[in-house]
């Protein structure tokens, strides 16, 4: 079979497929090492196509036979698919192939997880199941017959037949192959029902292994709340008779929105108070909502091609963020969203992996399931909504669903509905989809007091935007940037409520008239655009905003900026922590009018990676060891200054009664945990040990363990934790991950090596691999230890994993994406390891592309 060289795919080269698929019928005869897949597909010429050879994707398939209209044919087969002469008119293609699910360690296509058959077809996994036009713009209704002696046989759509050893499913809604799903195994279900607003009854199930049934109730509740929210807020009703979720242990992603049969990483759906933390519950709620919302924004309306991935992912992330904000705290949700954006997407946007929200080209599409597509894609939706207003936004969405239902669409289709409903011209706004990089926003202020006899003055803000060069895009055009601004007077009264300034030029001025005194500005309220605000307010102004700003996000931002300012001076100048900062932080912590969850976030110090980027942006070469030392010293100073406050908070925030994963209880526990972290620095872990022993829920047990690990005094508790939870694979992921991520820098490589040699370390399981090696990468001072031991160990494991699971390997190479911000010695060691990885014979296309892009920095 000829070997095809990896090719770069370009957005500009898109052409429609030569044929339409009228209907697809698949039969699966399941066997671990020799599954037979029999396909019968009705094709018709596509009048919108420019013609060309008939080509079907297919990889790692053993073709048994192929027929056209019942007559045998002999296609030409390559490593990536087949071509065949076909009739001019409609015809039926039939093929039988053999595949081996049990040897499919890449976890793409049809594979096995602990005796269960399952699939993952997004983005291009279906081509590992049978020959088919595996592209998102080819949509068809599917009928699937599964033959097996396993008791549970599931696929997309509605069940339409069942007998001894077989089951049939029919999905009436046309879908692309990436949404195909099949599951077969010995499973049990947690059932429920949902009545849609039009009165239709929908059967709901979460399918799990026998021992996990008690962990399904929260996931089911989250699903039903998501269904209700989508009806009430977006007017979208579920459209099948059945909605199934399956929990799978071996899964490269969080979850997958296959039509009517969502497949979830077990960690993203299973939860009980004893085994899951508040953060786990919140993540599960968000992911279940996200995958359910895809039913309309992704399934009913899908992407024309993979360059349009943000069309479904950015919009659906935006929707799940707002769902979570409505279910919990909108202010806290917004802060958490921005924390994630800055930690992942800003890092990506400012390095060698930067790419537009809609890329122009790719080699391996799996490498573009990125924070830029998801999180920045959501921010672009948020800006559009902010610019047109809520009413116009929902009017445009109604038109989008009506106009494009059942279609595979583009960003142009999406923006056109807004132009048609609002009359706005959005060609400049579209640059957010085509330009990479994070814009910088400079601010200049001017105050003109009133003239004699005229009390009112004018405050003028002059804004200037600049987006630095990114790979392949040296020059940037100005963007449309909505800048939400409010003005406060000297006693904290809001004299100008939030106003959205629409910036379209490189430099633009905005005047606020009729002011009695010079105001204090609150700029970029609610983080109204994904930009870096380069304005440097003095510490007095930041303390004022921390105490008085009426915008919750900017109040938190002021405290965060103060903390960064303190840390930069501690790192770069060996300065002592600012007393004013310590006082302001304690006052905020004591403010009982503030949401406990908000106070917990405000007490959190910037991460080591965040400080490394902050130092780099300000012209310093970050030293991870000094950064870690400064953050710990600041934490100690806060503990010394406000110990009695934290002691009081720890007692006050006790949550009475049985554990509930609700927003109020989670917020109180979060603030209590923040207090415990500081108290542990004062009492050498006495409270943390007592909490660990008394805890009746994972949030408090794990929180105590984290506090003890922070002072390197958790040996006894680690042993007890393992003894208690060694039979629970998801809890043990926490045990592995905490040790790797919190090991002292000089021990990080050895701790990780010891964990990787542990009998319970299953390196072929993505969750366990990410817990250990991802934990090491997250341990900034340990990963970047001057010895280079962690770099070498990490690379050794990537080399070992790549032949089995290229997708996970490629994603984990991003640990090296910031290498150019460090000193010459560290850069040289990272380069050597990247080149060692790149030189591996038969390195996967996924990893080859990522390493090449990182090395190109």
DASULGI-V670456 format. One record per residue. PHI is phi in radians with two decimals (NA if undefined). PSI is psi in whole degrees, 0 to 359 (999 if undefined). D_CENTER is the distance of its C-alpha to the mean C-alpha in Angstrom with 1 decimal. Layout:
phi/psi/d_center
PHI/PSI/D_CENTER
PHI/PSI/D_CENTER
//
This chain:
phi/psi/d_center
NA/128/38.1
-1.11/144/37.3
-1.66/123/34.3
-1.53/131/32.1
-1.28/144/30.8
-0.99/137/27.2
-2.07/146/27.2
-1.43/130/25.3
-1.75/135/24.3
-2.04/137/24.9
-0.98/320/23.9
-1.14/342/27.5
-1.61/7/28.9
-1.03/133/27.5
-2.42/145/30.3
-1.10/156/30.3
-1.17/152/31.0
-1.14/334/34.8
-2.33/159/34.8
-1.72/150/33.4
-1.78/115/32.7
-1.36/322/34.7
-2.86/145/33.8
-2.16/131/32.4
-2.16/125/33.9
-2.15/138/32.6
-2.09/128/34.4
-1.96/122/32.9
-1.86/97/35.4
-1.34/134/33.3
-2.70/137/34.4
-0.92/314/32.4
-1.80/354/33.8
-2.66/66/35.2
-1.36/132/33.4
-1.72/132/35.2
-2.07/118/33.3
-1.91/120/35.8
-1.98/143/34.7
-2.34/111/36.7
-2.20/127/35.3
-1.62/118/37.2
-1.89/152/36.9
-2.47/146/38.5
-1.01/142/38.8
-1.66/111/36.3
-1.13/342/38.5
-1.50/353/35.6
-1.49/152/35.3
-1.51/9/37.4
1.53/190/38.5
2.13/178/38.2
-1.20/151/38.2
-1.40/115/36.7
-2.22/132/33.8
-2.06/133/31.6
-1.22/147/28.7
-3.03/131/29.1
-2.37/136/28.3
1.01/41/29.9
-1.97/138/32.0
-1.73/108/35.7
-1.35/122/37.4
-1.54/310/40.3
-2.77/159/41.6
-2.45/143/40.9
-2.42/151/42.9
-2.17/120/43.2
0.90/40/45.1
1.50/350/46.4
-1.71/132/47.7
-1.06/143/46.4
-2.33/159/44.8
-2.12/94/44.0
-1.31/164/40.9
-1.59/122/40.1
-1.95/135/37.1
-2.14/186/35.0
-1.17/339/32.0
-1.96/356/29.6
2.85/199/31.6
-2.42/155/35.0
-2.15/153/37.3
-2.75/145/40.3
-1.27/136/43.0
-2.32/160/42.7
-1.11/162/45.0
-1.24/331/45.0
-1.83/198/44.3
-1.09/150/42.2
-2.75/165/42.0
-1.94/123/40.5
-1.70/133/38.7
-2.24/139/38.9
-2.61/148/37.6
-2.19/126/37.4
-2.24/163/35.2
-2.13/136/34.7
-2.34/166/31.5
-2.13/92/30.8
-1.04/325/27.8
-1.22/338/28.8
-1.73/7/28.6
-1.52/83/25.3
-1.40/348/23.3
-1.26/346/20.6
1.06/35/19.2
-2.17/140/19.3
1.49/217/22.0
-1.72/123/24.1
-2.48/179/24.0
-2.09/142/25.1
-2.33/108/23.5
0.89/48/26.2
1.47/357/28.6
-1.76/135/26.3
-1.45/135/25.8
-2.67/167/22.4
-2.20/155/20.7
-2.50/110/17.5
-1.89/342/18.5
-1.44/129/15.6
-1.62/319/16.0
-2.30/46/19.6
-1.55/340/20.4
-1.12/331/23.1
-1.16/349/25.4
-1.63/5/25.7
-1.86/312/27.1
-2.80/171/29.8
-1.31/128/31.0
-2.93/154/29.5
-1.28/88/28.3
-1.46/77/24.6
-2.55/145/23.3
-1.19/342/21.4
-1.51/359/24.4
-1.77/108/26.7
-2.07/142/26.5
-2.76/153/29.0
-1.29/142/29.8
-2.05/141/29.7
-2.08/133/32.1
-2.26/129/31.3
-1.95/128/33.9
-2.00/126/32.9
-2.02/117/35.8
-2.96/156/35.5
-1.57/5/37.2
-1.24/148/34.0
-1.31/332/34.0
-2.03/120/30.7
-2.23/113/30.1
-2.20/148/27.2
-2.64/189/26.0
-1.23/158/24.8
1.50/215/26.9
-1.91/146/29.9
-1.22/131/32.2
-2.18/7/35.4
3.08/149/37.4
-2.78/142/37.8
-2.66/189/40.6
-1.12/112/41.4
1.41/13/38.9
-2.70/159/37.0
-2.63/150/34.8
-2.22/138/34.0
-2.25/141/31.2
-2.22/126/31.3
-1.83/110/28.5
-1.31/345/30.4
-1.60/125/27.5
-0.99/135/27.2
-2.52/154/24.0
-1.34/164/22.9
-1.11/333/23.0
-1.15/344/19.2
-1.66/4/19.2
-1.20/145/22.0
-2.58/148/21.8
-2.56/138/24.4
-2.42/137/24.7
-2.52/132/27.9
3.08/182/28.8
-1.60/93/30.5
-2.21/159/28.3
-2.13/157/29.0
-2.11/147/27.6
-1.77/105/26.9
-1.66/160/28.2
-2.85/181/28.3
-2.44/156/29.1
-2.40/134/28.0
-1.79/119/30.4
-1.23/169/29.1
-1.17/340/30.6
-1.59/2/33.0
1.67/5/34.2
-1.37/139/32.6
-1.60/129/32.0
-2.07/130/28.8
-1.47/129/28.8
-2.02/141/25.6
-2.54/141/25.0
-1.99/119/22.6
-1.75/130/23.9
-2.50/173/23.9
-1.26/158/26.2
-0.86/315/29.3
-1.33/358/28.5
-1.87/6/25.2
-1.08/329/26.6
-1.31/357/26.8
-1.83/17/23.1
-1.80/343/22.4
-1.07/317/23.8
-1.16/318/20.9
-1.04/319/18.6
-1.14/318/21.5
-1.10/319/22.0
-1.11/322/18.5
-1.08/313/18.9
-1.15/322/22.2
-1.17/325/21.1
-1.13/318/18.4
-1.10/318/21.2
-1.13/315/23.5
-1.08/318/21.1
-1.18/328/20.5
-1.21/316/24.3
-1.31/322/25.2
-1.63/319/22.8
-1.94/356/22.3
1.21/25/25.3
-1.83/125/23.5
-1.91/147/25.2
-1.22/150/24.3
-2.17/12/26.5
-2.17/172/27.3
-1.47/342/29.5
-2.38/141/27.0
-2.26/117/23.4
-1.98/141/22.5
-2.13/137/19.6
-2.16/132/20.1
-1.61/126/18.7
-2.18/134/18.7
-1.29/322/18.9
-1.82/104/18.2
-2.67/131/15.0
-1.29/336/12.8
-1.97/190/9.6
-1.42/314/8.6
-2.96/171/10.8
-2.46/136/12.7
-1.54/25/14.4
-0.76/138/17.8
-0.98/112/20.5
1.34/351/22.0
-2.44/82/20.7
-1.34/131/17.1
-1.89/127/16.5
-2.08/139/14.3
-0.98/133/13.7
-0.90/325/16.3
-1.17/344/14.2
-1.74/8/12.2
-2.48/332/15.5
-1.58/130/18.4
-2.79/141/19.5
-2.47/159/22.8
-0.97/327/24.0
-1.31/334/25.5
-2.03/349/22.5
-2.17/142/19.4
-1.51/171/18.7
-0.98/320/18.0
-1.11/322/14.4
-1.09/314/14.2
-1.06/316/15.7
-1.12/320/13.5
-1.13/317/10.3
-1.08/314/12.5
-0.99/316/13.7
-1.19/316/10.5
-1.23/320/9.4
-1.06/316/13.0
-1.08/314/13.3
-1.00/310/10.5
-1.19/324/12.2
-1.16/316/15.6
-1.08/335/15.1
-1.06/341/14.5
-0.93/325/18.2
-1.78/314/19.3
-1.66/74/16.5
2.64/320/16.1
-1.73/297/18.9
-1.08/321/22.0
-2.11/116/21.0
-2.01/191/19.2
-1.65/140/18.9
-1.14/321/22.1
-2.64/171/20.7
-1.27/347/17.5
-1.16/338/17.9
-1.62/19/17.1
-0.94/323/13.6
-1.12/340/12.3
-1.04/320/15.1
-1.62/321/13.4
-1.36/315/9.7
-1.07/316/10.2
-1.14/320/12.9
-1.30/324/11.2
-1.07/316/8.3
-1.01/318/11.4
-1.17/318/13.3
-1.24/330/11.3
-1.12/319/11.2
-1.27/325/14.9
-1.04/311/15.5
-1.11/322/14.3
-1.11/321/16.4
-1.21/325/19.3
-1.34/332/19.1
-2.16/251/19.0
-2.20/120/19.5
-1.09/320/18.5
-1.16/314/19.3
-1.15/321/17.4
-1.07/317/14.2
-1.11/318/14.6
-1.09/316/15.2
-1.10/321/12.1
-1.08/318/10.0
-1.24/322/12.1
-1.00/315/12.0
-1.16/319/8.3
-1.05/312/9.1
-1.19/323/12.2
-1.23/325/11.2
-1.91/308/8.9
-1.36/318/9.7
-1.08/320/13.3
-1.05/316/13.9
-1.16/317/12.9
-1.18/338/15.0
-1.83/20/17.9
-2.42/193/18.4
-1.20/345/19.5
-1.65/8/16.2
-1.05/138/16.2
-2.71/158/16.3
-1.17/162/16.5
-1.00/322/14.1
-1.96/103/16.5
-1.13/160/17.8
-1.63/340/21.5
-2.77/161/21.5
-2.75/159/19.9
-1.75/314/21.4
-2.23/114/18.8
-1.12/331/16.2
-1.02/336/13.9
-1.37/356/13.5
-1.90/18/12.0
-1.52/78/8.8
-2.09/169/7.6
-1.10/331/6.2
-1.14/314/9.6
-1.16/316/9.4
-1.42/293/6.4
-1.30/314/6.8
-1.19/325/10.4
-0.99/321/11.1
-1.19/321/10.7
-1.09/323/12.9
-1.11/319/15.4
-1.07/316/15.8
-1.07/319/16.4
-1.12/318/19.0
-1.07/316/20.7
-1.11/321/21.0
-1.17/324/22.4
-1.28/320/24.8
-1.63/341/26.3
1.64/158/26.2
-1.07/313/25.0
-1.08/314/28.0
-1.17/325/27.7
-1.05/310/23.9
-1.23/330/24.6
-1.12/317/27.7
-1.14/321/25.8
-1.12/320/23.3
-1.03/317/26.3
-1.15/321/27.8
-1.02/311/24.6
-1.15/322/24.7
-1.25/314/28.4
-1.26/325/28.8
-2.04/11/26.2
-0.98/130/26.0
1.42/12/26.2
-2.01/162/25.4
-1.86/116/23.2
-2.04/176/22.5
-2.17/169/21.7
-1.03/324/20.5
-1.07/320/24.3
-1.08/318/24.7
-1.10/311/22.0
-1.20/330/23.7
-1.10/324/27.1
-1.17/329/26.8
-1.28/321/26.2
-1.13/321/29.2
-1.25/327/31.3
-1.56/335/30.7
-1.92/341/30.8
1.39/2/33.1
-1.36/150/30.9
-1.75/122/30.7
-1.99/20/27.1
-1.13/323/27.8
-1.24/319/27.0
-1.04/328/23.8
-1.05/340/22.8
-1.06/335/22.7
-1.05/333/19.2
-1.48/337/18.2
-1.89/343/20.6
-1.81/130/20.6
-1.49/169/18.3
1.71/155/18.4
-1.73/117/18.1
-1.10/145/21.3
-1.76/138/23.6
-2.09/108/25.6
-1.52/146/29.0
-2.23/130/31.0
-2.13/136/34.8
-2.02/147/36.7
-2.46/141/40.3
-2.20/125/42.5
-2.04/103/45.8
-1.16/162/47.8
-1.09/150/50.2
-1.29/170/53.6
-0.94/130/56.7
1.39/4/57.3
-2.37/108/53.7
-1.30/328/51.3
-1.30/140/48.0
-2.07/177/46.0
-2.15/130/43.2
-1.92/128/39.9
-2.10/129/38.3
-1.85/125/34.8
-1.94/122/34.5
-1.93/142/31.1
-2.33/128/30.5
-1.84/146/27.4
-2.68/128/26.7
-1.94/118/23.9
-1.10/159/24.6
-1.06/149/25.0
-2.30/166/22.2
-0.90/120/22.9
1.45/355/25.0
-2.36/81/25.1
-1.28/331/27.7
-2.03/138/28.7
-2.13/139/26.7
-1.59/157/28.0
-1.14/145/27.6
-1.81/164/24.8
-1.48/119/25.1
-2.17/115/23.6
-1.43/118/24.0
-1.95/107/25.0
-1.44/125/25.5
-2.28/139/28.5
-2.28/156/30.7
-2.16/136/33.9
-2.04/147/35.4
-1.58/182/39.0
-1.19/344/40.2
-1.75/7/40.2
1.66/0/36.6
-1.28/137/37.7
-1.38/109/35.4
-1.59/337/37.9
-2.31/110/35.6
-1.16/171/32.8
-0.93/125/29.4
-2.23/133/30.1
-1.58/115/27.8
-1.57/126/29.3
-1.70/106/28.5
-1.64/128/28.6
-2.22/341/29.5
-1.77/170/31.7
-1.08/316/31.3
-2.25/136/33.3
-2.64/142/34.0
-2.01/147/35.9
-2.37/127/35.7
-1.87/142/38.6
-2.10/113/38.9
-1.72/167/42.5
1.34/28/44.6
-1.72/139/43.3
-1.30/318/45.8
-2.38/165/44.2
-1.09/127/41.6
-1.53/168/38.3
-1.75/121/35.2
-1.44/144/32.3
-2.04/102/28.9
-1.87/143/26.8
1.16/44/23.3
-1.03/142/23.2
1.11/14/20.1
0.87/66/18.4
-1.23/350/19.7
-2.70/146/18.5
-1.39/73/16.0
-2.24/166/18.9
-1.80/118/20.5
-1.47/114/23.6
-1.54/358/26.3
-1.06/139/28.9
-2.02/83/30.2
-1.16/152/31.7
-1.31/169/34.2
-1.16/329/33.7
-1.13/316/36.0
-1.15/320/34.0
-1.10/317/30.7
-1.10/322/32.5
-1.08/314/33.9
-1.16/322/30.5
-1.06/326/29.1
-1.49/329/32.1
-2.17/343/32.6
-1.02/134/29.7
-1.46/350/29.3
-1.61/117/25.8
-1.04/320/23.5
-1.11/312/20.8
-1.22/334/23.5
-1.15/315/25.4
-1.11/318/22.5
-1.05/322/22.1
-1.09/316/25.8
-1.13/321/25.6
-1.13/316/22.7
-1.14/321/24.7
-1.05/315/27.8
-1.08/318/26.2
-1.12/319/25.2
-1.07/316/28.7
-1.07/314/30.3
-1.18/320/28.3
-1.04/317/29.0
-1.21/325/32.7
-1.14/321/32.7
-1.36/313/31.2
-1.49/333/33.2
-2.15/3/36.3
0.98/31/36.6
-1.29/158/36.9
-1.45/156/37.0
-1.00/142/34.4
-1.22/123/35.3
-1.02/323/37.4
-1.11/322/36.4
-1.14/316/32.7
-1.07/319/33.5
-1.14/314/35.6
-1.09/320/33.1
-1.15/319/30.3
-1.15/320/32.8
-1.07/319/33.9
-1.10/316/30.3
-1.09/329/29.9
-1.46/350/33.2
-1.30/99/32.5
-1.25/350/32.5
-1.34/345/31.9
-1.54/145/28.2
-0.99/131/25.6
-0.95/323/25.3
-1.11/322/21.5
-1.13/315/21.9
-1.09/323/24.5
-1.10/317/22.4
-1.11/319/19.7
-1.19/335/22.6
-1.41/346/24.1
-1.29/132/21.2
-1.49/155/22.0
-1.00/149/20.0
-1.30/165/18.4
-1.09/320/20.3
-1.17/320/17.9
-1.05/317/17.9
-1.23/327/21.7
-1.08/316/22.0
-1.19/321/20.5
-1.07/316/22.6
-1.14/317/25.7
-1.06/316/25.0
-1.12/333/24.8
-1.66/12/28.0
1.64/8/29.9
-1.78/151/29.8
-1.57/114/28.9
-1.22/137/26.6
-1.93/108/28.1
-0.99/328/25.5
-1.18/316/28.4
-1.17/323/29.8
-1.09/312/26.4
-1.06/317/26.0
-1.10/320/29.7
-1.20/318/29.4
-1.09/318/26.5
-1.17/323/28.4
-1.17/321/31.6
-1.16/319/30.1
-1.04/320/28.9
-1.15/320/32.4
-1.13/320/34.0
-1.11/317/32.0
-1.10/317/33.1
-1.12/320/36.7
-1.29/320/36.8
-2.12/31/35.4
-0.99/316/36.1
-1.17/324/38.1
-1.08/315/35.5
-1.19/327/32.9
-1.11/316/35.5
-1.12/316/36.1
-1.10/320/32.4
-1.04/319/31.9
-1.31/318/34.8
-1.16/328/34.1
-1.56/9/30.5
-1.04/134/31.6
-1.74/114/30.3
-1.30/158/33.3
1.41/182/33.5
-1.19/155/31.2
-1.12/134/27.5
-2.31/136/25.5
-1.45/43/21.7
-1.59/169/22.4
-1.14/319/21.3
-1.12/311/24.7
-1.13/320/25.0
-1.10/320/21.5
-1.12/317/22.4
-1.14/318/25.7
-1.15/325/24.5
-1.13/317/22.0
-1.19/322/24.9
-1.09/320/27.2
-1.18/321/24.9
-1.05/317/24.7
-1.09/318/28.5
-1.06/320/28.8
-1.01/318/27.1
-1.30/320/29.7
-1.11/328/32.5
-1.12/331/31.9
-1.24/341/32.8
-1.73/324/36.1
-1.88/13/37.2
1.01/28/36.2
1.64/10/34.0
-1.10/311/36.6
-1.14/320/34.5
-1.10/319/31.4
-1.15/321/33.7
-1.15/319/35.2
-1.15/319/31.9
-1.02/315/30.7
-1.21/326/34.0
-1.62/349/34.0
-1.07/136/30.4
-1.97/12/30.1
-2.56/157/26.3
-1.18/329/23.4
-1.02/312/22.2
-1.36/325/25.5
-1.17/312/26.3
-1.21/324/23.2
-1.04/319/23.5
-1.15/320/27.1
-1.11/318/26.2
-1.06/316/23.7
-1.09/321/26.6
-1.27/323/29.0
-1.11/328/27.0
-1.09/329/26.7
-1.83/15/30.5
0.97/47/30.7
-2.40/46/32.7
-2.12/17/30.9
-1.03/313/32.8
-1.13/319/34.5
-1.24/325/31.5
-1.08/319/29.3
-1.15/317/32.2
-1.15/320/32.5
-1.08/316/28.8
-1.13/316/29.0
-1.05/321/32.2
-1.27/324/30.9
-2.05/14/27.6
-1.13/344/28.4
-1.65/357/28.4
-1.85/108/24.9
-1.12/324/22.4
-1.26/322/19.3
-1.19/323/21.2
-1.17/332/22.5
-1.02/321/19.0
-1.13/317/19.0
-1.04/314/22.5
-1.13/311/21.7
-1.13/320/18.6
-1.10/319/20.4
-1.17/318/23.4
-1.18/320/21.8
-1.41/340/19.6
-2.02/7/22.6
-1.11/144/25.5
-0.97/145/27.9
-0.91/317/27.5
-1.24/346/30.7
-1.87/353/29.9
-1.01/312/26.3
-1.12/316/27.2
-1.19/321/29.9
-1.10/316/27.8
-1.12/319/25.1
-1.09/318/28.0
-1.11/318/29.5
-1.12/323/26.4
-1.26/343/26.1
-1.67/359/29.7
-1.19/144/29.3
-1.05/334/30.5
-1.60/5/27.3
-1.50/103/25.0
-1.70/95/24.0
-1.24/345/22.5
-1.43/348/22.0
-1.54/119/19.5
-0.99/321/15.9
-1.11/315/15.2
-1.23/321/18.4
-1.10/314/18.1
-1.13/325/14.8
-1.06/316/16.4
-1.48/301/19.4
-1.30/324/18.7
-1.17/326/15.2
-1.11/319/17.1
-1.08/315/19.7
-1.08/327/17.4
-1.33/344/16.1
-1.50/83/19.8
-0.96/309/20.4
-1.18/328/24.2
-1.30/318/24.5
-1.13/319/22.6
-1.68/28/24.5
-1.03/139/27.8
-0.98/338/30.8
-1.18/335/32.0
1.38/2/29.3
-1.07/322/29.3
-1.20/321/25.6
-1.00/314/24.9
-1.17/316/27.5
-1.10/316/26.3
-1.05/315/22.6
-1.16/321/24.0
-0.95/317/26.4
-1.28/326/23.7
-1.12/319/21.7
-1.09/321/25.0
-1.23/323/25.7
-1.38/327/22.4
-0.92/317/22.2
-1.12/336/25.1
-1.64/318/23.6
-2.46/81/19.8
-1.07/326/19.2
-1.14/312/15.5
-1.15/320/14.5
-1.02/310/17.1
-1.05/318/16.0
-1.15/327/12.4
-1.38/346/14.2
-1.12/343/16.6
-1.12/348/14.2
-1.02/336/15.9
-1.69/1/18.8
-1.17/339/17.4
-1.71/18/19.0
-1.04/332/22.3
-1.32/352/24.4
-1.55/354/24.2
-1.70/178/26.2
-1.21/169/29.9
-1.08/322/31.9
-1.14/314/32.3
-1.15/319/28.6
-1.03/317/28.0
-1.15/319/30.7
-1.15/319/29.5
-1.16/317/26.0
-1.02/316/27.6
-1.04/319/29.9
-1.27/322/27.1
-1.12/318/25.1
-1.19/325/28.4
-1.10/319/29.2
-1.17/316/26.0
-1.10/332/26.7
-1.46/358/30.3
-1.12/128/29.5
-1.06/139/31.4
1.05/30/29.5
-1.02/140/26.1
-1.08/156/23.6
-1.06/321/22.7
-0.99/306/19.0
-1.29/323/19.8
-0.99/315/22.8
-1.10/315/20.9
-1.14/315/18.4
-1.11/319/21.3
-1.07/318/23.4
-1.18/321/21.0
-1.18/317/20.6
-1.14/337/24.4
-1.29/354/25.1
-1.00/999/24.2
//
